[in-house]
């Protein structure tokens, strides 16, 4: 027996199916987002929870993921048994000075490559690009000999100079792309008003490239803050160490056990300044990362 479908009924079922498929797509999308967020934040959450656990809860079996009791003893030991405030100052000073040096040197160099077009500028730009691809760990032996030659061991310059040199190519490449996007009419008008190249760069172009300066500066600061190999090799004096080296060496303070609690507390303390820095400049970072992505 043949059956006939109502055209109105088929017309009404198709949109409903389409809505169901769209809603399922949205569900899978948000599930993927949640999974990625959990995957990225789970190690951070684990370190934070471990820093507040008692030693018994840290070594307990089965593992206690969310402690029912918390303690601040690991943070207290971190600042009473070790000069951790000094470590924070060392990392802040070295990272800040190297970042300022990178911006002060890299910004004029980027403007020269983008606008002045010096002789051999393409070769210079190619060389800068190749330096960014070169593994910095391969420079360790040569830099160590230079540090020994100039007696810079246990000196802030032993870290500031390599950090500046290694992060300078990134600063030049990023700032050059921003300068190349600026209209030349601004520079022509500034020259008509009597501005020289330095005044124009500082007073007119630098404010326009503020998102790029902030983004590049924060990337440089984070790279210098987290650097480990050079700080471990060139600095041996206890009061001159940076946070990554001091945090890694907490595990060697005890022969019979690994102080997971103080290590987790040191990780949290070393991450908080970076989080605050990114939160303070998040608007400029977004503008710097998205500038030039859409034209018109």
N, C-alpha and C positions, 0 to 999 in steps of 0.2 A: 504494500500500500504506500503510495507516494505521499510525502509530507512537504508542505510548502512553508517557507519562512516568511515572516512578516518583514518587509523592508524597513519599517520603522524600528523593529526590534534589533535588527543587525546594525542599524545606524547608531543605536544607543549603546550597544555592547562594545563597539570598537573604541570609543572615547574612554569608556571605563577601563578597558584593558590597557589602553595607552597610559591612563593615569596610574594604574597599578605598576606598570613597568617603570614609569618615571619615579614613583615613590620608592620602588625597590632599588633603583639606581642611586637615589639619594641616600638610602640606608647603607648601601655598600660603600659609597663615597665617604660618609662620615665614620663608618667602621674602619676604613683604611686610614683616615686622618687620626682617629683615636689610637690605632695600633702604632702608627709612626711616632706619635707624641709619646706614647708609653715606652716605645723602644729607645727613643732619644733621652727621655727624662728619667728612666728607671735607674741607670747608674748614679745619677745625681741624687735622686731620692734615697737610694741605698746608702750613699755616703753620709747624707744628712741624718738619716735614722741611726746609722752606726755611731755617729759622733755623739749621740745622746743616750746610747745604751750603756748599761753596766757591763763590766768585763764578763760576768757570768752569762749574761744574755747573748753576748757576742759569740762566745764559744759554745753555747748550748746546742744540743742535738735532741730533737729536730730543730732546724733553724727557726729563730724567732724573727719574723719579718717586721712586725709592728710591735714595738715594745709597750708594755703596760706601765712601766715606770721609766723615768728619764733622769739623767744626771748631767751636770755641767762640769764634772770633775776632769774630763778630758781637755776641755778648753782652759780650765784653771791650770792644769799641769803644763799645757802648751806654753803659757805665758809666764809661769813661775820657774820652771826647770830649764827653759831655753829662752834666749833673747829674741823672741818672735817679733816683738815690735821693731827691733832692729832689722830683722829680715824684711819686714814689710816696708820699712823706710828704704832699704837698699834696692828692692825691686821697684818701688815707686820712683826713686831718684834716677836709676839707670834707664828705666823705660821712658820716663818723661823727657830726660835730656836727649836720648837718642831719637825720640819722636820729633821733638822740636828741631833737632839738627836735620833730620830727614826732610821735614817740611821747608825749612829755611834754605836748604841746598837744592832739593828736588823741584820746588815750585819755579824758581827762575830758570832752572835747566829745562823743565818741561815747557815753559813759555818760549824759550829760545828755540827748541826743536819744533814747536807748533807754529810759531809766527815768524821768527827771524830767519829760519831756514839757513843755518850756517853751512859752510863747506864741509862735505862729508857727513851731513846730518843723518842721512839714511843709514850709513854705516854705524854711526853712534847709536842710533835707535836699535839697529840689529844687534849690536853688542850688548846693549842694556837688556834686550829680550833674552839673549842667550845666557846672561848672568842669572836671570830669574829662574831659568831651567836648570842651572848647575847645582848639584847637591851641596849644601853648605858643610856637611860633615867631612867632605873631602878637603876642605880648607883647614881642618883642625891642626894638622901637623905643621903646615906653613905658618899659620897664625901663632902657634906655640913658639916657634923659633923667633918670630918677630917680637912677641911679648918678652921673651928672655933677652933678646938683643937690646931692647930699650928699657929693660928692668921695670916693666909695667905689671908684674904679678902682684896680686892682692891690691889692685888699684881699680877704681871705678872706670878709668879710661880703658882698661883691658876688656871691658864689656861694652862700653859706650861706642867705641870706634868700630868694632866688628858688627854690632847691631845696626849702626847707622849705615855701614857699607852694604850689609846684606839686604836691608829694607829700602835702601835708596832707589834701586831699579823699579820696584813696585810703585813707589811714589811718583817717579818720573813718568811711567807709562800711564797711570791713572790720570794724573793731572794733565798730561799732554792731550789726552782724548777730550777732556773738558775744555781746555783752551781752544782746541780746534773747532768746537761747536759754537763758540761765542761769535757774534757778528763783528766783522771788522769795522763797521761804522762807529762802534763805541771807541775804538782805538783812534780812528781818524779824528773824531770829535775831540778826544782828549788831547791829541797833538795840536789841534788848532787852538785849544785853550791854553797851550803852553806847558803841558805835562811832559816830562821826560819819561823814559821807559820805566825807571824805578818807581817814580811817583804813580804812573798809570797802573803798574802792576799791584802796588800796595793799596792805593786809594780807590781804584775803580774795579779792576778785575778780581782781586782777592775777595771782596764781599760777594761778588756774583758766583764765585766758585766755592763758597763756604760749605755747602753740603759735601763737595768733593774733598775739601780739606779735612773736614770732620771725619768722613768715612775713612780716608787714607790714614789719618792720624790714629784712629782707633785700631785699625788693622795693624799698623806698625806697633802701637803700644801693646796690643795683645801678643804679637809675635815676640817682642822683647820680654814681656812679662813671663811667658811660658817657656822661654828658651832654657835648656838644661845642660847640654854638652859643654858649651863654652864656659858657662858659669861654674860647672863642676871642675873643669880643667884649669882655668886661669885663676880661680879664687880658692884658696885653701884656709885662709884665716876665718875663724868662726864668726867674728863680728862683721865680716864683709859678704857673707853668703846671701843668696837670694832665696825666695820662698820655694821654688821647685827643688833646689838642692837641699835646703834644710828639711823639707817635707820628706824627701826620699831617704835622707839619712836618719830619720827617726826610727826606722826599722833596725838600725844597727846599735841602738842604745841598750838593747837587752839581748843576752845570749840565749835565753831559754824560751822566750816567747816573742811574738811579733805584736807590737802595740797598735792593734788595728784602730782602737778608739782615738788615740792622739793623731794617728795618720789621717783618719777621716776628718777630725776636727781641723787639722792643718789644711786639708783639701778645701773644706768649706770656707775657712778664713781667707785662703788664697784666691777663691773664686768670687767672694762677695764684692771686692773692689771692681772687678770686671763687669759684674752684673749691674752695679750702680752706675758705672760709666756708660754702659749701653742704654740703660733706662733713661738717663739724663739727656742723651743725644739721639734717641731713637728716631725722632722726626727727621733730623738731618741725615741720619744713616739711610733711612728709607728714600729720601730725596736723592741722596748721592748714588745709591744703588740703582734707582729707576731712571735717573736723568739720562736722556738720550735714547731710552728704549722706544719711545714713540715720538715721531716727528710730526710737525704740523700743528 
